[in-house]
Amino acid sequence: MPLQYSPYDFDVHRDPYPYYAALRTEAPVYRNDTDDFWALSRHADVLAALRDSDRFSNANGSIRMEPAFWGPQAEQMFSFVAMDPPRHTRLRGLVARAFTQRRVQGLAPRLREIARGLLAPMLERGSFDLMSEFAGPFPTEVIAELVGVPEADRDMLRKLGMEIMYNDEESTDLRPEAVQAIGAVIGYYTDLTIKRSQDRRDDLLSGLLEAADGDDRLTPEEIVGVLILLVGAGIETTMLTMGNLWHAAWQHPDQRRKAFDGQIDEWIAEAMRYEPSTQTTLRTATEQFELHGVTVPAGARMLLVIGSANRDPEVFPDPDTFDLDRDTSASLVFGSGRHHCLGVNLAQLQMRVALEEIVANVADYDIDPDGVRRVHASNTRGFAALPTTITAR
């Protein structure tokens, strides 16, 4: 039977890794006519494409293939992530002036407060759903704090964020409620940008309003685009990553012990390699090329399979083993090249703070396998529910 792979296939969602192994071995340049994409699955090929932004363009988007997200309109949802130089260079450069290491690290004490506040009632009960009670609310609160969203608006934004992030269990399509929620979030951030332009504070939104390169500044529309990008890049991926970390350690008790004994940074790095929340990223081929004896036409939609690259045995020995002591430096979870994730420091800080606070209070935990539910999306992998019972320290 010929190899068949689609990121929309629910069997792939259940366990994509055998599919990836087959792609790497049998069809390192794979064509799917039905969904209209070409897939690269080997680490060397994915890395080369990520680093070659001249031949592999972001201009049609890089996140999802669905019509709402793919095409020239992608930059409305994904800001500079859906741009090529020189526009990408300009916009990312201005955003980087506001999204500084100092601003991120300065959030650390507040992040710890947020984590403790969310964890307190969960720890007291001894059982909870990690996804809905912590992994979702925590990064939502963190991004609201970073941006400078007033306390009074955060509950409303949290609900809208959940509408956008949670897909229907029977479909990968964006629900009508999610489309409405995206519109409401855009409207909210547009209003907040106008208000903050007249009342600056020490937050990211004020920083974006003030960011300048000579006379060049971000327009209000560009600022709103960056804020919308943070909903997906700053909240959804962090939420799903946290769930994947939790689930992977539960499945591997010996590695969980190491994590709880102090190897938190290694837990984060290895779980993100082993089970990345972002499984794929997209590019458009700007010219015809040949690879592994296959000719790919100009204009082709390229699916770069990060989840497969991170399990390539040519780079990671025994790649299907979850091992906190392995070298993860070649992991592509944050991308590479000019589109390397700008929020990597914030993502790692959030994970570290959350896990430190949990490990300080929890001796061990168990997950009820009957209550585990996965999300279904074409580009991400993670959980909608992880019912957990803890043993307190």
N, C-alpha and C positions, 0 to 999 in steps of 0.2 A: 504494500500500500504506500503511495507517495506521501512524503512528509507534508503535513498541513499545519500551519501556524497562523493564528489570528489573535491579536490582543483583545478582541471582543469575546473570545470563546470562554465560556464559564469553566470548562475543564482546564484550560490554561490558568485561569484565576485560582483554581483549587491547588494546582501544583505546576508552575511553569518550567521548573528546572529540567525535567526530562526532555521537554521540547527544546529548550536552549541547548542542551548537550547534543541533540540531533542536528540542530541548525549549525552549530560550530563544526561538527564532523562532516555532515552530508551536504549542507548548502550554506556555506559561509556568506554567500551573496544570494539571498532568498527572495523570490518574487511571489507576491500575493496579488493575483489579478482582481479578485472580488473586492478587497478593501483598498486596492490601488496603492501599494507601497512596496519598496524594496527594503530588506532588513539586513543589517550588519550585526554579527553576534560575537565575533572574536575580539578579544581585548585590544590587540594591536590595531585592528581596523577601526574599531569604535574610537579609540584614542586619536588616531590619525585624522578621522573626520571631525572630531571635536576641536582639534587644533588648526584645522584648515578652513577658516571662515570664508575664504575666497571661493573655494569650490563647493562648500557646504553651507548654504545660506540659511539665516534665521528669518528671512523677510516674510514668509508665510506662516510663521509661528513655530514653536518648538515643543509645545506642551501636549496638545491633543489633536486627533485627526478629524473629529466631528466638525461638520460644516460651520457651526457657530464659532469654532476656535481656529479654523484653518483658512488661510487666505490673507489678502492684504489688510483685512480688518483686524487681524490678530493683535496688532499693536495697541488697539483700544483696550484689550483685556490684559495684555502681558507687557505693555510698556517697552522698555529698551531690550527685554529678552527676545522680542520679536522684531529686532532691527539689526541691520548690518552697519559697518562703518561707512561714512563718517558719522551718521546720525547716532548709532549705538555709542561710539566713542564719546561724543559730546554729552549725551544724556546720562550715561553711566558715570562719566567723570563728575558731572554736577551732583548727582545723587550721592556719590562716594564722599563728597565734601561735607554732606550732612550726616551720612551714615558712618560715623567715625568709630574707631576702636574705643575712644574715650567715652563716647555716648553710650555704646553697648556695655562696656565694663562698669560704667557708672550705675547701670540698672541692677547690678548683681544683688545688692541688699534688698531692693524692692521685689525682685524675683523670688527671693527666699521667703519674704513675707507672704507673697501671693501663694506660693507652694504650700506653706504651712497652714494658711487659712483654708485652702481647699482640702488639704489632707486631714485636718483635725477631726471633722465629723466622720470621715471615712474610717480612720483608724479606731475611733471610738466604737463604731459599729462592728468592725472586724471583717465585714464583707461589703463589696461594692462592685460596680462595673467600671473598670479602669477607663474605658473609652469615653463614656458619657459624663462621668463624674470628675475625671481628672485630665486625661490626655487631650480632650477637646477644650474644656474651659481654661486650662492653664496657658497654652500659647495664645488663646484669644485674649485673655487678660493682659498677657505680656505685650502683645502688639498694640493693644489699646493704650497701655501705659507708655510705650515707646513713642507712639504717634502723638499722644496728648489728647485722647478722646475723653471728654468730661464724664465723670462717674455716672451722672444721670442717664447718659446715652448708652452705657456699656451693655446693659441687659438686652436692649433692643438690637444692638449690633451683634451680640452673641447669638441671638435667635436667628437673625438673618444669615450669619456665618454658617450655622448648622444646616439651614435650608439649602445653602449652596453646596456644602461639602458632602452631605449624606445622599447617596444615590439610591434609587429604588432597588430592592434586592433582586428583582426579576429583569432588570434592564441596565445597560450602560448609558442610556440616553439621559440627557439633562432634563429633569422634570420641569413642567411649567412653573411650579412654585420656586424652583431654583432660578429660573430666568427672571421672574419678578423680583426675587431677592437681590439679584445682581444689579438690577435697575435701581432698587431702593438704596443699596450701598453706594452706588455711584452718585445718586442724588444727595445722600447724606454727606459724603466726603466733599462734594462740590460746595455745599453750604458751609461746612466746617472750614474749608480752605479760605473762603471769603471772610468768615469771622476772624480766623487766626491772622489773616493779613493785616487786620486792624488792631490786633491784640497779641503781640508776640510773647512766647514763653520759652522755657528751656525744654523743648521737645523736638521730635524729628520733623513734625509738620512745620514748625517755625524754622528749623534748620534748612528744610527744602525751600522755603520762601526766601531765605537769606543767601542760599548757595549761589555763588557768582564766579564766573571766569571773565574778568574784565567787566564789560557791559552785558555779557550774556547771562541770562537768568532762565530758570524754568518757568514755563507758562503755567497758569492755573490748571489747564487741561493736562499738561504733562505731570503735574504734581498729583492730581487725582488718579492718573494712570499708575503711578508708582504706589499709591496707597491701595489701589485695587489689587495690584500684583502681590502686595504683602498678605492679603487674605489667603491666597493660594500658597505662595512660597513660604510665608512666615507662620501660617496657622495649619493648613491642611497637611503639609509634608511633616511638620513637627508632630502633629497629633498621630499620624499614621506610623511614624518612626518610633514614637514612644510605645505604641501598642506592639510593634514588631520586636522591639527590644525585650519587652516584658514576656511575650510569647516564646521567643527563642530561648531565653534563659530558663523559662519554665520547662521547656522540652529537654533541656540539657542540665540536669541537677549538679553535675561535677563542675561545669562552667559557671553555673549560678552561684555556687559556693565561692568561687574565686572572685566573682563580681561583688558579692556581699562582703567579702573579706578585704576589699579595697581596690580591686581592679575596675573601677567605674569607667575611666577613660577607654580602657581596652574593651570593655563591654559595649560601649557606644560604637567604637570604631569597627569592631568585628560584626556586630549585629547589623550595622548599616551596609557592610560588604555582603554579608550572608543573606540578608532579607531587606534590600533597599525599598523604601516606600515609593520612590520614583523608579519604575522599572524600565521606562523607555524615554527617549527624547527624539525630536524630529528635526530634520533639515531638508532643504531643497537642493538638489544637485544643479549647479549652475552651468555645467558642461558635461558632455558625454565622457565616461571613463571606463576602463576595464580593470577588473579585480578578480583574481582566482579564476581566470578564463571566462568570466561573464561580462558582457557589455551592458552598462547601465546608461540609459539615455539622458540627455540634458532635460532639466525640468522634473526629473523623477523625485517622488516623495520618499525620503530616506528615513527609516525607523532604526535608530541606533539603540541596541538593546543593552542598556546598562546592567540589568539584572543578570544577563548572560556573561558580559565582559567580566563582571566581578566574581564569576565562578569558572573562569577559564583556567584549566589545569596548567597551561603554559606559563601562567603568571602566579597562580596561587596553588601550591601543592595540596593535594587532597581537598579540593575546594568545597565539597559538600559537607565537610566537617566544620562544626562550630567550635572554634578554638581561640580563646582569648589571648593566647601567647603568640599568635601568628603575626607576621609583618603585613600590615594592611596599607602600607604607604602607596601602593599602586591602585588602590580602590578609586573608582570613577564616580563615587556617589555624589560628589559636589561638582562634577563636570571637569573640564580642563580647557585651557586656552582662554580667549578673550571673554567667553561667557561663563567662566568659573564663578560659582555661586558667590554673590556679594555678601550674603548674610551668613556665611559659614561660621563666623565668630559668635553671632547671636544664637544660631541653632545649637552649637556645641555648649554654649553657656546654659541655655535652657535645659538641655538634657542633663548636664552635670548637676545643676542645682536641684532639679526634680528628683533625680536618682539618689543624690546625697541625702536629701530630706527623707525619702522613703526608707533607704537602708539604715538611717539613724534610728528609725522607729520600728522597723519590721525585721524579724529574724528569718522568716521564710514565708512562702505563699504557695497557693495552689489555684489552678484555674479549672472551672467546671466545663469540661469539653462539650457537654450537651448545650451549653448556652452560648458558645462561641459563634459569632456571625462575621462573615467577611463583607467588605465593601466590593462593589463591582464597578470597575472603571477601566478604561482602555490603557491608561498610562501609570496608574498607581496600584500599590498592593498594600493591604492592611486590613484592619478589623473595624467593624461597627460595634461589636460587643465583646468584652472579655471579662466575664463574671469571675471575681477573684475573692478568695478567702485568705486572710493573713494570720500569721502567728506573730504576736507582738514581742518586742525585745523585753 
